[in-house]
Amino acid sequence: MKKKTYTPKFNTIEPELEKVLLGGGYVQYVWAGIPIITFDKKVIWLNTENNKRKGIKFALNQLAKKFKLKFKLFQKDFIWYITYNDKTQKFVDGMRLVR
């Protein structure tokens, strides 16, 4: 496993994102000890470990933008939602998105 630390330009107060290359084309980013996203060319897995903090949502959205993963997380009335492939649904921890 090859690790590289990535500090997002958007907010240096939040914990650093750690990039982990898992092999087989999989890339994972760890935020504050939580592997928040794992993806390859076919699938995206999202994980918050039910720790729905603004920083995690912000980091996931920034990673989606950086890698053109085409999803967007947002919150309405304390509930998290995700828009992917022009469909909006409730966010479920551990979601798997097919690319």
PEWOKA-V587560 format. One record per helix or strand. SS is the DSSP state (H for helix, E for strand). FROM is the first residue (numbers start at 1). TO is the last residue. If there is no record, write none. Layout:
# PEWOKA-V587560
ss: (SS | SS)
from: (FROM | FROM)
to: (TO | TO)
This chain:
# PEWOKA-V587560
ss: (E | E | E | E | E | H | E | E | E | E)
from: (2 | 17 | 26 | 34 | 43 | 54 | 71 | 79 | 87 | 96)
to: (6 | 23 | 31 | 39 | 46 | 66 | 76 | 84 | 90 | 98)
